[in-house]
Amino acid sequence: MTTILERRGSESLWGRFCNWITGNENRLYIGWFGVLMISTLLTATSVFIIAFIAAPPVNIDGIREPVFGSLLYGNNIILGAIIPTSAAIGCYMGREWELSFRLGMRPWIAVTYLAPVAVATVVFLIYPIGKGSFFDGMPLGISGTFNFMIVFKAEHNILMHLFNILGIVGVFGGSLFSAIHGSLVTSSLIRETIEK
């Protein structure tokens, strides 16, 4: 058996940085999409925090008085609402694809992680564009989220939609299947303690 030793001293700083970013030995895989995701996520988080504290009032429908959503205008953490949109949502999907590629897996593995990305993209980006205003998007905040769900239900009757029903059946069926499978595997791992 032959062992090949590499000399690390001759590698440049940029080469070591690239190997660290794309290396699979890290506890948390970063990747090039991860570099984009971390920068956009930090930007979106800092802007969201600043907006949650001091965002000016906005006119939602153009016919009523402006809505005050920040803490400086008398709201508390429960009533505050800010509408987010970030490029970090798409970078998360790219990071999952890049990790699958680096590990030699099929690129379709990343598609299995697409569900939360697709939901966030639809709720925070596509739905407001379809409604004609980003003020119709789902705001981040407890009361804002519940208000969005009630208005969405009233306008679109989504609870009786076939795809919503199938999605709920799939979620509950998947959790039931996971619980049954987990209990079966766990019960087969336990050794019998009664010995004759």
N, C-alpha and C positions, 0 to 999 in steps of 0.2 A: 504494500500500500504506500502510495506516494503522497506526501503532504506538501502543499504549495503555500509558502508564506509570502504575504504581500507586504511591501514596505509602505507604511503610511506617511512617513516623513516627507516623501517627495510630492505628495498630493497637495494641490493648492487649497486655499481657504474656501474658494467657491466650490470646488469639487467635493470637499468634505461637507459643506452646507447642503449641496444637492443630494449627496448620499444620505444625509440625515433626514432631509425632507421626504425623500422617496423610499427610505429604508423600511423594511418590514419588521425590524427588530425592536422598534420603539413600542412602548406600552400603548400609546395612542397614535394611530396612523394619521399623518398630516397630509402629505401629497400637495401637488400644485393647486388643485382645487381647494384644498384646505387652507392654503395661504390666502387665496382670494376670499374664502368663506370667513376666515377669522377677521380679516380686515373689514369686510363689509358688515359682519355681525357686530364688531366693536363700534363701528360708526353708527349703525342702526340703533344699537343699545344706548349709546350716549345721546343720540338725538331724541330717542324715545323718552329717556329720563328727563332731559331738559324740557321737552314738550309736555310731559306729564306734570312738571312743576310749573311751567310758565308759558304755556301755549295761549295765544290770543283767542278770543271767541270767534266762532265761524258761523256763517249763515248756511244752514243745511239745505233748505228748500227754496230759499230766495224770497219767501213770503212771510216768514215769521221772524221773531227777534233772534239774534245770534245765540248759539249754544255755548255755554262756558264749560270746558272740560278739564281744566287744569286745577291744581291745588291752590294757586294764588288767587283764584276767583271764588274761593269758598267751598270747593269740593273736598271730600275726604278720599281715602284710598278706595273705598267701595264705589263711590259715585264718579270718580275720575274716568275719563275715556279718551283714548288717543287711537287713531286709525293707523296701523303700521303697514308698510310695504318695504321689502328688502330684497336685494339680490342674493343674500345669503341663502335663501330658500333653494334657488337653482344650483348654487355652489355645493350644497349638501348632497344633492343628487349626483353631481359630477364627482365629488369626493368618493361616494360609494362605488361608482363605476371604476374610478381609478384604483381603488383598493382591490376590487375584484380582478382587475387587469394585472396588477402587480403580484397578486397571489397565484396567478395562473388559472383563475376560475373563469367560468363563462361570464360574459358581460351581462347576461340576463339576470344574474343574481342581484344586481343593483335595482332591477325593475321591481323586485319584491319589496324594496324599501321606498317605493314611489308613492304609496298611499298617503302618508302624511304630507309629503311634498305637494302632491296633486290637490289635496284638500286645502292646504294653506294658499296655494296659487289661485285656486278657484275663488275662495272666500275673500282673499285680500286683494286680488288683482283683476280677475276676469269678471266677477260679478259686479264690482263697481263700474268697470268700463261699460258693461252691458246696460247698467242702469243710467249711465251718463254722468255719474258724479262719484268721486271717491268718498264723499260723505255718506253714501249708501253702503259702504263696506262695513265689515264687522269690526267694531272698535275693541281694543284691548282694555279691559276693565270689567268688573263683575256686573254692575247694573247695565252697562252698555252691551255686553254680550247677551244678557237675557232680553233686553229690548230688541236687539237684532233678531234673535230667534223668534220672538213673538210677532214682530213685523213681517219677517220672512214667511212664517206660517200663515199669517193673515193674507198676504199678497199672493202666495203661490200654492197654498194647500199641500205642502210637501209631505205631510205625515201620511196622506193617502196615496202618494205616488208609488208605483210598483217598484221602482229601483230603490227607493228608500226602505220599503218593506223588505225587499230581498237583502239589502245591505244589513239591516238590523238582524234578520234571521241568520245571515252569514256570520256576523260578529258573535251573536249568542251561541250559534251552533259551533263556531270555532273554539270559543272558550269552553263549551261543554266537552268537545272532543279533546281539547288539551288537558282538561281536568281528568277525564277518563283515562287518557293515555298516560298522564303523569302518575296517577294512582296505580295503574297496572305496572308500570316500570318500577315504581318505588316498592310495590309489594313483592316484586320478583327479586329485588336487591337484598331484602331482609332475609337473613339466614334463620332457619328454624332453630329455636333454642332448646326444644325438647329432643333429647337424645336418648335412645333406648339402649 
